[in-house]
Structure formats: C-alpha cells, structure tokens
Amino acid sequence: MYPTHIDLPEPTRAAMVKLLNQRLADSVDLQTQSKQAHWNVRGPAFYSLHKLFDEVAESVSEFTDMIAERAATLGGIAEGTVASVASRTSLPSYSLTIRDGHDHVDALARALAAYGKLARAGINQAADAGDADTCDLFTEISRKTDKLLWFVEAHLHAER
C-alpha cells in the first residue's frame, strides 16, 4: 500500500482495494462481454442491438475507470491486466457461439444482472468497513447497471 493522508485505517483501505480489484475484474469482463455481443450480433434488430451493446460497453468502461481510480486513491494498485481479470472474474463466461440477437440480449442481461448483484454486495461490504466513499461508488454503479439492464431486458419482451 502506498502512503496517503486519507483518514481510513490501512487495514480498511487494504480490504477495500481487494474488494475493488475483484469488482474491477468483473467490470473489465462485462465490458468485453458487451463488446463480444456488439461485434457478433446478427438478425433483424442488428442495428439497434449493435448500438445498444456498444453503449453498454461504454458505460461499463466508465465503471471500470472509477473502480480502478478508487483503488489507486486508497493507496493500492489497480489490477486490470487480462491475466488478473481472467483469474478473478465472478461473472459467468460468455458463449462465443451466440449469433442470434435475442440470445445475445439474454446473455448480456444475465451478465448485467450478476454484475449488479455484485455491486450491491460491494455496497454492503464497503458500508460494513466504514468506507462511505467506496459505498457511494458502488451505489452509483448499481443504479446505473440496473438502468442498463432495463434497456437490455426491454428487448426480451419483444415478440419473436
């Protein structure tokens, strides 16, 4: 841990950095899953889904940066390499064989739901540790993830 004048005890900061790096892995994974859907979607709703999936990836990219910067702010190191992400992610794997738009929507909705659940768990963990700022960060991510999930899930309700 790097020294800082932030008034959180070092053990709290270390625990939060560990938590943030776990969620950083999930964020990077979700971002790449969104791009996987963006690049490979096919079907009659191609254009709208292609744009939607890219917007999801852009939003998640912002979460990724916020999480990494919070870890560094607390005196830790943000661990966002591919190897680190692959070993840490909590999200289910994204199938590389999905082609149909509806199937991409379903897979991405499941990933967003899992990510939102992890963000809400992060809220509780940060609150229990006494780190209101990290708690607030996860609250913002949770709220925005739920909105993204709403946008994606809306496509599941279309008639096929």
PyMOL CGO cylinders between C-alpha atoms (Angstrom):
from pymol import cmd
from pymol.cgo import CYLINDER

trace = [
    CYLINDER, 0.00, 0.00, 0.00, 1.18, 3.48, -0.84, 0.3, 1, 1, 1, 1, 1, 1,
    CYLINDER, 1.18, 3.48, -0.84, 1.04, 6.02, 1.98, 0.3, 1, 1, 1, 1, 1, 1,
    CYLINDER, 1.04, 6.02, 1.98, -1.83, 8.51, 1.91, 0.3, 1, 1, 1, 1, 1, 1,
    CYLINDER, -1.83, 8.51, 1.91, -3.37, 11.07, 4.21, 0.3, 1, 1, 1, 1, 1, 1,
    CYLINDER, -3.37, 11.07, 4.21, -6.84, 9.60, 3.67, 0.3, 1, 1, 1, 1, 1, 1,
    CYLINDER, -6.84, 9.60, 3.67, -8.23, 9.09, 7.17, 0.3, 1, 1, 1, 1, 1, 1,
    CYLINDER, -8.23, 9.09, 7.17, -9.18, 5.45, 6.75, 0.3, 1, 1, 1, 1, 1, 1,
    CYLINDER, -9.18, 5.45, 6.75, -7.07, 2.91, 8.64, 0.3, 1, 1, 1, 1, 1, 1,
    CYLINDER, -7.07, 2.91, 8.64, -4.65, 0.95, 6.43, 0.3, 1, 1, 1, 1, 1, 1,
    CYLINDER, -4.65, 0.95, 6.43, -6.41, -2.38, 7.09, 0.3, 1, 1, 1, 1, 1, 1,
    CYLINDER, -6.41, -2.38, 7.09, -9.69, -0.83, 5.88, 0.3, 1, 1, 1, 1, 1, 1,
    CYLINDER, -9.69, -0.83, 5.88, -8.01, 0.61, 2.81, 0.3, 1, 1, 1, 1, 1, 1,
    CYLINDER, -8.01, 0.61, 2.81, -6.34, -2.74, 2.06, 0.3, 1, 1, 1, 1, 1, 1,
    CYLINDER, -6.34, -2.74, 2.06, -9.67, -4.57, 2.36, 0.3, 1, 1, 1, 1, 1, 1,
    CYLINDER, -9.67, -4.57, 2.36, -11.35, -2.04, 0.08, 0.3, 1, 1, 1, 1, 1, 1,
    CYLINDER, -11.35, -2.04, 0.08, -8.55, -2.31, -2.50, 0.3, 1, 1, 1, 1, 1, 1,
    CYLINDER, -8.55, -2.31, -2.50, -9.01, -6.09, -2.51, 0.3, 1, 1, 1, 1, 1, 1,
    CYLINDER, -9.01, -6.09, -2.51, -12.78, -5.67, -2.98, 0.3, 1, 1, 1, 1, 1, 1,
    CYLINDER, -12.78, -5.67, -2.98, -12.29, -3.02, -5.67, 0.3, 1, 1, 1, 1, 1, 1,
    CYLINDER, -12.29, -3.02, -5.67, -9.90, -5.27, -7.60, 0.3, 1, 1, 1, 1, 1, 1,
    CYLINDER, -9.90, -5.27, -7.60, -12.45, -8.07, -7.50, 0.3, 1, 1, 1, 1, 1, 1,
    CYLINDER, -12.45, -8.07, -7.50, -15.10, -5.75, -8.94, 0.3, 1, 1, 1, 1, 1, 1,
    CYLINDER, -15.10, -5.75, -8.94, -12.55, -4.32, -11.40, 0.3, 1, 1, 1, 1, 1, 1,
    CYLINDER, -12.55, -4.32, -11.40, -12.12, -7.81, -12.85, 0.3, 1, 1, 1, 1, 1, 1,
    CYLINDER, -12.12, -7.81, -12.85, -15.89, -8.14, -13.18, 0.3, 1, 1, 1, 1, 1, 1,
    CYLINDER, -15.89, -8.14, -13.18, -16.10, -4.72, -14.84, 0.3, 1, 1, 1, 1, 1, 1,
    CYLINDER, -16.10, -4.72, -14.84, -13.43, -5.48, -17.42, 0.3, 1, 1, 1, 1, 1, 1,
    CYLINDER, -13.43, -5.48, -17.42, -15.08, -8.84, -18.11, 0.3, 1, 1, 1, 1, 1, 1,
    CYLINDER, -15.08, -8.84, -18.11, -18.51, -7.25, -18.51, 0.3, 1, 1, 1, 1, 1, 1,
    CYLINDER, -18.51, -7.25, -18.51, -17.06, -4.64, -20.83, 0.3, 1, 1, 1, 1, 1, 1,
    CYLINDER, -17.06, -4.64, -20.83, -15.54, -7.32, -23.07, 0.3, 1, 1, 1, 1, 1, 1,
    CYLINDER, -15.54, -7.32, -23.07, -18.73, -9.37, -22.97, 0.3, 1, 1, 1, 1, 1, 1,
    CYLINDER, -18.73, -9.37, -22.97, -20.65, -6.30, -24.13, 0.3, 1, 1, 1, 1, 1, 1,
    CYLINDER, -20.65, -6.30, -24.13, -18.19, -5.83, -26.98, 0.3, 1, 1, 1, 1, 1, 1,
    CYLINDER, -18.19, -5.83, -26.98, -18.47, -9.53, -27.86, 0.3, 1, 1, 1, 1, 1, 1,
    CYLINDER, -18.47, -9.53, -27.86, -22.21, -9.05, -28.27, 0.3, 1, 1, 1, 1, 1, 1,
    CYLINDER, -22.21, -9.05, -28.27, -21.67, -5.77, -30.16, 0.3, 1, 1, 1, 1, 1, 1,
    CYLINDER, -21.67, -5.77, -30.16, -19.28, -7.31, -32.66, 0.3, 1, 1, 1, 1, 1, 1,
    CYLINDER, -19.28, -7.31, -32.66, -21.21, -10.52, -33.28, 0.3, 1, 1, 1, 1, 1, 1,
    CYLINDER, -21.21, -10.52, -33.28, -24.93, -9.71, -33.12, 0.3, 1, 1, 1, 1, 1, 1,
    CYLINDER, -24.93, -9.71, -33.12, -26.97, -10.72, -36.17, 0.3, 1, 1, 1, 1, 1, 1,
    CYLINDER, -26.97, -10.72, -36.17, -30.65, -10.64, -37.03, 0.3, 1, 1, 1, 1, 1, 1,
    CYLINDER, -30.65, -10.64, -37.03, -33.45, -8.24, -37.83, 0.3, 1, 1, 1, 1, 1, 1,
    CYLINDER, -33.45, -8.24, -37.83, -32.68, -5.97, -34.86, 0.3, 1, 1, 1, 1, 1, 1,
    CYLINDER, -32.68, -5.97, -34.86, -28.98, -5.84, -35.72, 0.3, 1, 1, 1, 1, 1, 1,
    CYLINDER, -28.98, -5.84, -35.72, -28.55, -2.08, -35.87, 0.3, 1, 1, 1, 1, 1, 1,
    CYLINDER, -28.55, -2.08, -35.87, -30.38, -1.20, -32.67, 0.3, 1, 1, 1, 1, 1, 1,
    CYLINDER, -30.38, -1.20, -32.67, -28.73, -4.02, -30.71, 0.3, 1, 1, 1, 1, 1, 1,
    CYLINDER, -28.73, -4.02, -30.71, -25.30, -3.23, -32.15, 0.3, 1, 1, 1, 1, 1, 1,
    CYLINDER, -25.30, -3.23, -32.15, -25.66, 0.36, -30.88, 0.3, 1, 1, 1, 1, 1, 1,
    CYLINDER, -25.66, 0.36, -30.88, -27.16, -0.71, -27.54, 0.3, 1, 1, 1, 1, 1, 1,
    CYLINDER, -27.16, -0.71, -27.54, -24.38, -3.19, -26.81, 0.3, 1, 1, 1, 1, 1, 1,
    CYLINDER, -24.38, -3.19, -26.81, -21.78, -0.54, -27.61, 0.3, 1, 1, 1, 1, 1, 1,
    CYLINDER, -21.78, -0.54, -27.61, -23.50, 1.92, -25.24, 0.3, 1, 1, 1, 1, 1, 1,
    CYLINDER, -23.50, 1.92, -25.24, -23.42, -0.73, -22.51, 0.3, 1, 1, 1, 1, 1, 1,
    CYLINDER, -23.42, -0.73, -22.51, -19.70, -1.28, -23.11, 0.3, 1, 1, 1, 1, 1, 1,
    CYLINDER, -19.70, -1.28, -23.11, -19.05, 2.48, -22.92, 0.3, 1, 1, 1, 1, 1, 1,
    CYLINDER, -19.05, 2.48, -22.92, -20.95, 2.79, -19.65, 0.3, 1, 1, 1, 1, 1, 1,
    CYLINDER, -20.95, 2.79, -19.65, -19.15, -0.17, -18.13, 0.3, 1, 1, 1, 1, 1, 1,
    CYLINDER, -19.15, -0.17, -18.13, -15.85, 1.35, -19.26, 0.3, 1, 1, 1, 1, 1, 1,
    CYLINDER, -15.85, 1.35, -19.26, -16.67, 4.33, -17.04, 0.3, 1, 1, 1, 1, 1, 1,
    CYLINDER, -16.67, 4.33, -17.04, -17.35, 1.99, -14.11, 0.3, 1, 1, 1, 1, 1, 1,
    CYLINDER, -17.35, 1.99, -14.11, -14.03, 0.26, -14.75, 0.3, 1, 1, 1, 1, 1, 1,
    CYLINDER, -14.03, 0.26, -14.75, -12.15, 3.53, -14.59, 0.3, 1, 1, 1, 1, 1, 1,
    CYLINDER, -12.15, 3.53, -14.59, -13.98, 4.69, -11.45, 0.3, 1, 1, 1, 1, 1, 1,
    CYLINDER, -13.98, 4.69, -11.45, -13.20, 1.43, -9.65, 0.3, 1, 1, 1, 1, 1, 1,
    CYLINDER, -13.20, 1.43, -9.65, -9.54, 1.39, -10.69, 0.3, 1, 1, 1, 1, 1, 1,
    CYLINDER, -9.54, 1.39, -10.69, -9.06, 5.01, -9.69, 0.3, 1, 1, 1, 1, 1, 1,
    CYLINDER, -9.06, 5.01, -9.69, -10.66, 4.40, -6.28, 0.3, 1, 1, 1, 1, 1, 1,
    CYLINDER, -10.66, 4.40, -6.28, -8.26, 1.51, -5.64, 0.3, 1, 1, 1, 1, 1, 1,
    CYLINDER, -8.26, 1.51, -5.64, -5.31, 3.75, -6.53, 0.3, 1, 1, 1, 1, 1, 1,
    CYLINDER, -5.31, 3.75, -6.53, -6.72, 6.63, -4.45, 0.3, 1, 1, 1, 1, 1, 1,
    CYLINDER, -6.72, 6.63, -4.45, -6.78, 4.38, -1.39, 0.3, 1, 1, 1, 1, 1, 1,
    CYLINDER, -6.78, 4.38, -1.39, -3.09, 3.62, -1.88, 0.3, 1, 1, 1, 1, 1, 1,
    CYLINDER, -3.09, 3.62, -1.88, -3.50, 0.33, -3.69, 0.3, 1, 1, 1, 1, 1, 1,
    CYLINDER, -3.50, 0.33, -3.69, -2.66, -0.89, -7.15, 0.3, 1, 1, 1, 1, 1, 1,
    CYLINDER, -2.66, -0.89, -7.15, -5.43, -1.37, -9.69, 0.3, 1, 1, 1, 1, 1, 1,
    CYLINDER, -5.43, -1.37, -9.69, -5.00, -4.86, -11.11, 0.3, 1, 1, 1, 1, 1, 1,
    CYLINDER, -5.00, -4.86, -11.11, -6.68, -4.75, -14.52, 0.3, 1, 1, 1, 1, 1, 1,
    CYLINDER, -6.68, -4.75, -14.52, -4.49, -6.93, -16.72, 0.3, 1, 1, 1, 1, 1, 1,
    CYLINDER, -4.49, -6.93, -16.72, -6.09, -9.65, -18.82, 0.3, 1, 1, 1, 1, 1, 1,
    CYLINDER, -6.09, -9.65, -18.82, -4.46, -12.34, -16.69, 0.3, 1, 1, 1, 1, 1, 1,
    CYLINDER, -4.46, -12.34, -16.69, -5.70, -10.75, -13.47, 0.3, 1, 1, 1, 1, 1, 1,
    CYLINDER, -5.70, -10.75, -13.47, -9.21, -10.32, -14.85, 0.3, 1, 1, 1, 1, 1, 1,
    CYLINDER, -9.21, -10.32, -14.85, -9.35, -13.89, -16.14, 0.3, 1, 1, 1, 1, 1, 1,
    CYLINDER, -9.35, -13.89, -16.14, -8.36, -15.31, -12.77, 0.3, 1, 1, 1, 1, 1, 1,
    CYLINDER, -8.36, -15.31, -12.77, -10.67, -13.06, -10.71, 0.3, 1, 1, 1, 1, 1, 1,
    CYLINDER, -10.67, -13.06, -10.71, -13.91, -12.52, -12.60, 0.3, 1, 1, 1, 1, 1, 1,
    CYLINDER, -13.91, -12.52, -12.60, -17.06, -13.68, -10.88, 0.3, 1, 1, 1, 1, 1, 1,
    CYLINDER, -17.06, -13.68, -10.88, -19.24, -13.36, -14.00, 0.3, 1, 1, 1, 1, 1, 1,
    CYLINDER, -19.24, -13.36, -14.00, -20.40, -16.38, -15.96, 0.3, 1, 1, 1, 1, 1, 1,
    CYLINDER, -20.40, -16.38, -15.96, -18.49, -17.00, -19.19, 0.3, 1, 1, 1, 1, 1, 1,
    CYLINDER, -18.49, -17.00, -19.19, -19.93, -15.52, -22.37, 0.3, 1, 1, 1, 1, 1, 1,
    CYLINDER, -19.93, -15.52, -22.37, -20.51, -18.09, -25.10, 0.3, 1, 1, 1, 1, 1, 1,
    CYLINDER, -20.51, -18.09, -25.10, -18.52, -17.49, -28.26, 0.3, 1, 1, 1, 1, 1, 1,
    CYLINDER, -18.52, -17.49, -28.26, -21.11, -19.32, -30.36, 0.3, 1, 1, 1, 1, 1, 1,
    CYLINDER, -21.11, -19.32, -30.36, -24.03, -16.92, -29.88, 0.3, 1, 1, 1, 1, 1, 1,
    CYLINDER, -24.03, -16.92, -29.88, -25.24, -15.39, -33.14, 0.3, 1, 1, 1, 1, 1, 1,
    CYLINDER, -25.24, -15.39, -33.14, -28.91, -14.51, -32.74, 0.3, 1, 1, 1, 1, 1, 1,
    CYLINDER, -28.91, -14.51, -32.74, -29.75, -11.08, -31.37, 0.3, 1, 1, 1, 1, 1, 1,
    CYLINDER, -29.75, -11.08, -31.37, -32.24, -12.42, -28.83, 0.3, 1, 1, 1, 1, 1, 1,
    CYLINDER, -32.24, -12.42, -28.83, -29.63, -14.84, -27.48, 0.3, 1, 1, 1, 1, 1, 1,
    CYLINDER, -29.63, -14.84, -27.48, -27.08, -12.02, -27.13, 0.3, 1, 1, 1, 1, 1, 1,
    CYLINDER, -27.08, -12.02, -27.13, -29.69, -9.93, -25.32, 0.3, 1, 1, 1, 1, 1, 1,
    CYLINDER, -29.69, -9.93, -25.32, -30.40, -12.81, -22.94, 0.3, 1, 1, 1, 1, 1, 1,
    CYLINDER, -30.40, -12.81, -22.94, -26.70, -13.48, -22.28, 0.3, 1, 1, 1, 1, 1, 1,
    CYLINDER, -26.70, -13.48, -22.28, -25.87, -9.83, -21.72, 0.3, 1, 1, 1, 1, 1, 1,
    CYLINDER, -25.87, -9.83, -21.72, -28.91, -9.37, -19.47, 0.3, 1, 1, 1, 1, 1, 1,
    CYLINDER, -28.91, -9.37, -19.47, -27.72, -12.26, -17.31, 0.3, 1, 1, 1, 1, 1, 1,
    CYLINDER, -27.72, -12.26, -17.31, -24.22, -10.78, -17.12, 0.3, 1, 1, 1, 1, 1, 1,
    CYLINDER, -24.22, -10.78, -17.12, -25.59, -7.34, -16.18, 0.3, 1, 1, 1, 1, 1, 1,
    CYLINDER, -25.59, -7.34, -16.18, -27.82, -8.87, -13.50, 0.3, 1, 1, 1, 1, 1, 1,
    CYLINDER, -27.82, -8.87, -13.50, -24.88, -10.77, -12.00, 0.3, 1, 1, 1, 1, 1, 1,
    CYLINDER, -24.88, -10.77, -12.00, -22.75, -7.62, -12.09, 0.3, 1, 1, 1, 1, 1, 1,
    CYLINDER, -22.75, -7.62, -12.09, -25.48, -5.56, -10.42, 0.3, 1, 1, 1, 1, 1, 1,
    CYLINDER, -25.48, -5.56, -10.42, -25.79, -8.14, -7.66, 0.3, 1, 1, 1, 1, 1, 1,
    CYLINDER, -25.79, -8.14, -7.66, -22.04, -7.96, -7.06, 0.3, 1, 1, 1, 1, 1, 1,
    CYLINDER, -22.04, -7.96, -7.06, -22.18, -4.15, -6.96, 0.3, 1, 1, 1, 1, 1, 1,
    CYLINDER, -22.18, -4.15, -6.96, -24.92, -4.31, -4.32, 0.3, 1, 1, 1, 1, 1, 1,
    CYLINDER, -24.92, -4.31, -4.32, -22.82, -6.74, -2.28, 0.3, 1, 1, 1, 1, 1, 1,
    CYLINDER, -22.82, -6.74, -2.28, -19.97, -4.23, -2.59, 0.3, 1, 1, 1, 1, 1, 1,
    CYLINDER, -19.97, -4.23, -2.59, -22.21, -1.53, -1.17, 0.3, 1, 1, 1, 1, 1, 1,
    CYLINDER, -22.21, -1.53, -1.17, -22.77, -3.62, 1.93, 0.3, 1, 1, 1, 1, 1, 1,
    CYLINDER, -22.77, -3.62, 1.93, -19.12, -4.64, 2.27, 0.3, 1, 1, 1, 1, 1, 1,
    CYLINDER, -19.12, -4.64, 2.27, -17.90, -1.05, 1.99, 0.3, 1, 1, 1, 1, 1, 1,
    CYLINDER, -17.90, -1.05, 1.99, -20.55, 0.16, 4.46, 0.3, 1, 1, 1, 1, 1, 1,
    CYLINDER, -20.55, 0.16, 4.46, -19.57, -2.55, 6.95, 0.3, 1, 1, 1, 1, 1, 1,
    CYLINDER, -19.57, -2.55, 6.95, -15.92, -1.49, 6.58, 0.3, 1, 1, 1, 1, 1, 1,
    CYLINDER, -15.92, -1.49, 6.58, -16.80, 2.16, 7.24, 0.3, 1, 1, 1, 1, 1, 1,
    CYLINDER, -16.80, 2.16, 7.24, -15.78, 3.40, 3.79, 0.3, 1, 1, 1, 1, 1, 1,
    CYLINDER, -15.78, 3.40, 3.79, -18.67, 5.65, 2.78, 0.3, 1, 1, 1, 1, 1, 1,
    CYLINDER, -18.67, 5.65, 2.78, -16.99, 6.80, -0.43, 0.3, 1, 1, 1, 1, 1, 1,
    CYLINDER, -16.99, 6.80, -0.43, -16.48, 3.29, -1.80, 0.3, 1, 1, 1, 1, 1, 1,
    CYLINDER, -16.48, 3.29, -1.80, -20.04, 2.52, -0.69, 0.3, 1, 1, 1, 1, 1, 1,
    CYLINDER, -20.04, 2.52, -0.69, -21.23, 5.53, -2.69, 0.3, 1, 1, 1, 1, 1, 1,
    CYLINDER, -21.23, 5.53, -2.69, -19.20, 4.44, -5.72, 0.3, 1, 1, 1, 1, 1, 1,
    CYLINDER, -19.20, 4.44, -5.72, -20.86, 1.03, -5.71, 0.3, 1, 1, 1, 1, 1, 1,
    CYLINDER, -20.86, 1.03, -5.71, -24.27, 2.65, -5.19, 0.3, 1, 1, 1, 1, 1, 1,
    CYLINDER, -24.27, 2.65, -5.19, -23.77, 4.73, -8.33, 0.3, 1, 1, 1, 1, 1, 1,
    CYLINDER, -23.77, 4.73, -8.33, -22.59, 1.69, -10.29, 0.3, 1, 1, 1, 1, 1, 1,
    CYLINDER, -22.59, 1.69, -10.29, -25.52, -0.38, -9.04, 0.3, 1, 1, 1, 1, 1, 1,
    CYLINDER, -25.52, -0.38, -9.04, -28.06, 2.26, -10.02, 0.3, 1, 1, 1, 1, 1, 1,
    CYLINDER, -28.06, 2.26, -10.02, -26.56, 2.71, -13.49, 0.3, 1, 1, 1, 1, 1, 1,
    CYLINDER, -26.56, 2.71, -13.49, -26.24, -1.05, -14.02, 0.3, 1, 1, 1, 1, 1, 1,
    CYLINDER, -26.24, -1.05, -14.02, -29.91, -1.53, -13.20, 0.3, 1, 1, 1, 1, 1, 1,
    CYLINDER, -29.91, -1.53, -13.20, -30.78, 1.08, -15.82, 0.3, 1, 1, 1, 1, 1, 1,
    CYLINDER, -30.78, 1.08, -15.82, -28.59, -0.65, -18.42, 0.3, 1, 1, 1, 1, 1, 1,
    CYLINDER, -28.59, -0.65, -18.42, -30.25, -3.95, -17.54, 0.3, 1, 1, 1, 1, 1, 1,
    CYLINDER, -30.25, -3.95, -17.54, -33.65, -2.34, -18.07, 0.3, 1, 1, 1, 1, 1, 1,
    CYLINDER, -33.65, -2.34, -18.07, -32.60, -1.15, -21.53, 0.3, 1, 1, 1, 1, 1, 1,
    CYLINDER, -32.60, -1.15, -21.53, -31.29, -4.59, -22.47, 0.3, 1, 1, 1, 1, 1, 1,
    CYLINDER, -31.29, -4.59, -22.47, -34.15, -6.58, -20.95, 0.3, 1, 1, 1, 1, 1, 1,
    CYLINDER, -34.15, -6.58, -20.95, -36.69, -4.47, -22.82, 0.3, 1, 1, 1, 1, 1, 1,
    CYLINDER, -36.69, -4.47, -22.82, -35.60, -6.39, -25.92, 0.3, 1, 1, 1, 1, 1, 1,
    CYLINDER, -35.60, -6.39, -25.92, -36.52, -9.69, -24.28, 0.3, 1, 1, 1, 1, 1, 1,
    CYLINDER, -36.52, -9.69, -24.28, -40.15, -8.66, -24.19, 0.3, 1, 1, 1, 1, 1, 1,
    CYLINDER, -40.15, -8.66, -24.19, -40.44, -8.11, -27.93, 0.3, 1, 1, 1, 1, 1, 1,
    CYLINDER, -40.44, -8.11, -27.93, -42.47, -10.61, -29.88, 0.3, 1, 1, 1, 1, 1, 1,
    CYLINDER, -42.47, -10.61, -29.88, -40.35, -13.10, -31.79, 0.3, 1, 1, 1, 1, 1, 1,
]
cmd.load_cgo(trace, "trace")
